[in-house]
Amino acid sequence: MDVRSITKAEIDGFLTRQPPLPGSFLQSSYWLGLIECAHGQAVELLGLFEGRQLVGLASAILARPRPGYTYAYLPRGPILQSWSQLEPAIRSLKEYFKPKVFWLRVEPMVIGAVEPLPSLPSAEKNLLKFAGFNRVGEIQPRATVIVDLAKSLPEILRLMHPKTRYNIKLAEHKFGLEFRWGRVE
């Protein structure tokens, strides 16, 4: 498996051809462009190839916590087509980033997988450990929720779990949490 630079169009085309994957927007060119503009961090748009075929995404944010130190973070990446691609992808990514960074952080995802990596059998989870990775706290939420904002606020709240509604009301009263409609500026 090879790691190569790719264009924004190739990234978005790859994501468009896949079934919806929670969190995959974090590998989109739009999101990575926002990170680059808003935070001034360098971004590398990368694809994983088997021969000439693009089989995964592995775009990275290059962060510099202090001068002389750079690490690569792949938010919800690499995105792969099967867990069997994880080992060659990790091997290739380590080789690609070795001369550039002192630390590599990955959050592998597989298209169509029902279970995220933490829920997989130990053989797959241990693959990252054997590759020299350590389990650390998560940056991104494990799950995302899509809310239809065309509905009224009472209707949105009614569709939530009772404990979620309770926690929202508690946050409103105790901490001053406020809900208001925003606008495009």
TORKOL-4160 file (C-alpha; in steps of 0.2 Angstrom, whole numbers, padded with zeros to 4 digits, m for minus):
185
<pt num="1" X="0000" Y="0000" Z="0000"/>
<pt num="2" X="0007" Y="0017" Z="m0005"/>
<pt num="3" X="0003" Y="0034" Z="0003"/>
<pt num="4" X="0002" Y="0048" Z="m0009"/>
<pt num="5" X="m0004" Y="0066" Z="m0010"/>
<pt num="6" X="m0021" Y="0068" Z="m0018"/>
<pt num="7" X="m0032" Y="0083" Z="m0023"/>
<pt num="8" X="m0047" Y="0090" Z="m0014"/>
<pt num="9" X="m0058" Y="0083" Z="m0028"/>
<pt num="10" X="m0051" Y="0065" Z="m0026"/>
<pt num="11" X="m0054" Y="0066" Z="m0007"/>
<pt num="12" X="m0072" Y="0072" Z="m0009"/>
<pt num="13" X="m0075" Y="0060" Z="m0024"/>
<pt num="14" X="m0069" Y="0045" Z="m0013"/>
<pt num="15" X="m0081" Y="0050" Z="0001"/>
<pt num="16" X="m0096" Y="0053" Z="m0010"/>
<pt num="17" X="m0094" Y="0036" Z="m0017"/>
<pt num="18" X="m0095" Y="0028" Z="0000"/>
<pt num="19" X="m0110" Y="0024" Z="0011"/>
<pt num="20" X="m0112" Y="0037" Z="0025"/>
<pt num="21" X="m0099" Y="0035" Z="0038"/>
<pt num="22" X="m0101" Y="0044" Z="0055"/>
<pt num="23" X="m0086" Y="0056" Z="0057"/>
<pt num="24" X="m0080" Y="0054" Z="0039"/>
<pt num="25" X="m0082" Y="0073" Z="0037"/>
<pt num="26" X="m0066" Y="0075" Z="0047"/>
<pt num="27" X="m0057" Y="0068" Z="0032"/>
<pt num="28" X="m0066" Y="0079" Z="0020"/>
<pt num="29" X="m0056" Y="0093" Z="0011"/>
<pt num="30" X="m0068" Y="0106" Z="0017"/>
<pt num="31" X="m0065" Y="0102" Z="0035"/>
<pt num="32" X="m0047" Y="0100" Z="0033"/>
<pt num="33" X="m0047" Y="0117" Z="0024"/>
<pt num="34" X="m0056" Y="0125" Z="0039"/>
<pt num="35" X="m0043" Y="0118" Z="0051"/>
<pt num="36" X="m0029" Y="0125" Z="0040"/>
<pt num="37" X="m0037" Y="0142" Z="0039"/>
<pt num="38" X="m0044" Y="0144" Z="0056"/>
<pt num="39" X="m0029" Y="0137" Z="0066"/>
<pt num="40" X="m0015" Y="0140" Z="0054"/>
<pt num="41" X="m0010" Y="0121" Z="0055"/>
<pt num="42" X="m0002" Y="0113" Z="0040"/>
<pt num="43" X="m0013" Y="0099" Z="0032"/>
<pt num="44" X="m0008" Y="0085" Z="0021"/>
<pt num="45" X="m0021" Y="0078" Z="0009"/>
<pt num="46" X="m0016" Y="0060" Z="0008"/>
<pt num="47" X="m0023" Y="0044" Z="m0001"/>
<pt num="48" X="m0019" Y="0026" Z="0002"/>
<pt num="49" X="m0017" Y="0017" Z="m0015"/>
<pt num="50" X="m0016" Y="m0001" Z="m0020"/>
<pt num="51" X="m0007" Y="0000" Z="m0037"/>
<pt num="52" X="m0016" Y="0014" Z="m0045"/>
<pt num="53" X="m0033" Y="0012" Z="m0036"/>
<pt num="54" X="m0037" Y="0024" Z="m0021"/>
<pt num="55" X="m0043" Y="0013" Z="m0007"/>
<pt num="56" X="m0043" Y="0024" Z="0008"/>
<pt num="57" X="m0040" Y="0041" Z="0015"/>
<pt num="58" X="m0027" Y="0047" Z="0027"/>
<pt num="59" X="m0026" Y="0065" Z="0027"/>
<pt num="60" X="m0017" Y="0073" Z="0042"/>
<pt num="61" X="m0016" Y="0089" Z="0052"/>
<pt num="62" X="0002" Y="0093" Z="0056"/>
<pt num="63" X="0003" Y="0101" Z="0073"/>
<pt num="64" X="0018" Y="0110" Z="0081"/>
<pt num="65" X="0015" Y="0110" Z="0100"/>
<pt num="66" X="0032" Y="0119" Z="0102"/>
<pt num="67" X="0046" Y="0124" Z="0090"/>
<pt num="68" X="0056" Y="0109" Z="0083"/>
<pt num="69" X="0042" Y="0096" Z="0087"/>
<pt num="70" X="0028" Y="0091" Z="0074"/>
<pt num="71" X="0016" Y="0077" Z="0076"/>
<pt num="72" X="0003" Y="0071" Z="0063"/>
<pt num="73" X="m0015" Y="0068" Z="0068"/>
<pt num="74" X="m0027" Y="0059" Z="0057"/>
<pt num="75" X="m0044" Y="0064" Z="0063"/>
<pt num="76" X="m0055" Y="0048" Z="0060"/>
<pt num="77" X="m0042" Y="0041" Z="0049"/>
<pt num="78" X="m0036" Y="0032" Z="0040"/>
<pt num="79" X="m0053" Y="0028" Z="0032"/>
<pt num="80" X="m0051" Y="0010" Z="0024"/>
<pt num="81" X="m0063" Y="m0002" Z="0015"/>
<pt num="82" X="m0059" Y="m0017" Z="0026"/>
<pt num="83" X="m0050" Y="m0021" Z="0043"/>
<pt num="84" X="m0038" Y="m0032" Z="0033"/>
<pt num="85" X="m0031" Y="m0016" Z="0025"/>
<pt num="86" X="m0026" Y="m0009" Z="0043"/>
<pt num="87" X="m0009" Y="m0017" Z="0044"/>
<pt num="88" X="m0002" Y="m0012" Z="0027"/>
<pt num="89" X="m0010" Y="0005" Z="0030"/>
<pt num="90" X="m0002" Y="0008" Z="0047"/>
<pt num="91" X="0015" Y="0001" Z="0040"/>
<pt num="92" X="0014" Y="0013" Z="0025"/>
<pt num="93" X="0009" Y="0028" Z="0036"/>
<pt num="94" X="0023" Y="0025" Z="0048"/>
<pt num="95" X="0035" Y="0025" Z="0034"/>
<pt num="96" X="0028" Y="0040" Z="0026"/>
<pt num="97" X="0028" Y="0051" Z="0042"/>
<pt num="98" X="0044" Y="0045" Z="0050"/>
<pt num="99" X="0055" Y="0058" Z="0043"/>
<pt num="100" X="0042" Y="0072" Z="0046"/>
<pt num="101" X="0035" Y="0070" Z="0063"/>
<pt num="102" X="0040" Y="0063" Z="0081"/>
<pt num="103" X="0022" Y="0056" Z="0084"/>
<pt num="104" X="0008" Y="0049" Z="0074"/>
<pt num="105" X="m0010" Y="0049" Z="0080"/>
<pt num="106" X="m0023" Y="0038" Z="0071"/>
<pt num="107" X="m0041" Y="0034" Z="0073"/>
<pt num="108" X="m0045" Y="0021" Z="0060"/>
<pt num="109" X="m0062" Y="0019" Z="0052"/>
<pt num="110" X="m0068" Y="0006" Z="0040"/>
<pt num="111" X="m0082" Y="0009" Z="0028"/>
<pt num="112" X="m0098" Y="0000" Z="0032"/>
<pt num="113" X="m0091" Y="m0007" Z="0048"/>
<pt num="114" X="m0104" Y="m0009" Z="0062"/>
<pt num="115" X="m0091" Y="m0008" Z="0076"/>
<pt num="116" X="m0078" Y="0005" Z="0079"/>
<pt num="117" X="m0060" Y="m0001" Z="0082"/>
<pt num="118" X="m0062" Y="m0001" Z="0101"/>
<pt num="119" X="m0076" Y="m0014" Z="0100"/>
<pt num="120" X="m0067" Y="m0026" Z="0088"/>
<pt num="121" X="m0059" Y="m0043" Z="0093"/>
<pt num="122" X="m0043" Y="m0041" Z="0102"/>
<pt num="123" X="m0033" Y="m0047" Z="0086"/>
<pt num="124" X="m0037" Y="m0031" Z="0077"/>
<pt num="125" X="m0035" Y="m0020" Z="0092"/>
<pt num="126" X="m0019" Y="m0027" Z="0096"/>
<pt num="127" X="m0012" Y="m0023" Z="0079"/>
<pt num="128" X="m0010" Y="m0005" Z="0083"/>
<pt num="129" X="m0002" Y="m0010" Z="0100"/>
<pt num="130" X="0010" Y="m0021" Z="0091"/>
<pt num="131" X="0014" Y="m0007" Z="0078"/>
<pt num="132" X="0020" Y="0004" Z="0092"/>
<pt num="133" X="0004" Y="0014" Z="0096"/>
<pt num="134" X="m0002" Y="0017" Z="0113"/>
<pt num="135" X="m0020" Y="0019" Z="0118"/>
<pt num="136" X="m0024" Y="0037" Z="0124"/>
<pt num="137" X="m0039" Y="0047" Z="0127"/>
<pt num="138" X="m0050" Y="0051" Z="0112"/>
<pt num="139" X="m0051" Y="0068" Z="0104"/>
<pt num="140" X="m0066" Y="0065" Z="0093"/>
<pt num="141" X="m0083" Y="0059" Z="0101"/>
<pt num="142" X="m0085" Y="0040" Z="0098"/>
<pt num="143" X="m0102" Y="0043" Z="0090"/>
<pt num="144" X="m0111" Y="0058" Z="0082"/>
<pt num="145" X="m0129" Y="0062" Z="0081"/>
<pt num="146" X="m0138" Y="0070" Z="0066"/>
<pt num="147" X="m0152" Y="0082" Z="0072"/>
<pt num="148" X="m0166" Y="0088" Z="0060"/>
<pt num="149" X="m0166" Y="0107" Z="0064"/>
<pt num="150" X="m0181" Y="0109" Z="0053"/>
<pt num="151" X="m0191" Y="0103" Z="0068"/>
<pt num="152" X="m0196" Y="0114" Z="0082"/>
<pt num="153" X="m0186" Y="0114" Z="0098"/>
<pt num="154" X="m0200" Y="0106" Z="0109"/>
<pt num="155" X="m0201" Y="0092" Z="0095"/>
<pt num="156" X="m0182" Y="0089" Z="0095"/>
<pt num="157" X="m0182" Y="0088" Z="0114"/>
<pt num="158" X="m0197" Y="0076" Z="0114"/>
<pt num="159" X="m0187" Y="0064" Z="0102"/>
<pt num="160" X="m0173" Y="0063" Z="0114"/>
<pt num="161" X="m0170" Y="0051" Z="0128"/>
<pt num="162" X="m0178" Y="0057" Z="0145"/>
<pt num="163" X="m0161" Y="0058" Z="0153"/>
<pt num="164" X="m0154" Y="0068" Z="0139"/>
<pt num="165" X="m0169" Y="0080" Z="0141"/>
<pt num="166" X="m0166" Y="0081" Z="0160"/>
<pt num="167" X="m0147" Y="0085" Z="0158"/>
<pt num="168" X="m0151" Y="0099" Z="0145"/>
<pt num="169" X="m0164" Y="0107" Z="0157"/>
<pt num="170" X="m0151" Y="0105" Z="0172"/>
<pt num="171" X="m0138" Y="0114" Z="0162"/>
<pt num="172" X="m0150" Y="0128" Z="0157"/>
<pt num="173" X="m0154" Y="0131" Z="0175"/>
<pt num="174" X="m0138" Y="0127" Z="0184"/>
<pt num="175" X="m0125" Y="0133" Z="0172"/>
<pt num="176" X="m0135" Y="0146" Z="0161"/>
<pt num="177" X="m0134" Y="0135" Z="0145"/>
<pt num="178" X="m0144" Y="0145" Z="0132"/>
<pt num="179" X="m0152" Y="0139" Z="0115"/>
<pt num="180" X="m0154" Y="0152" Z="0101"/>
<pt num="181" X="m0156" Y="0151" Z="0083"/>
<pt num="182" X="m0140" Y="0157" Z="0074"/>
<pt num="183" X="m0138" Y="0165" Z="0057"/>
<pt num="184" X="m0125" Y="0165" Z="0043"/>
<pt num="185" X="m0113" Y="0179" Z="0045"/>
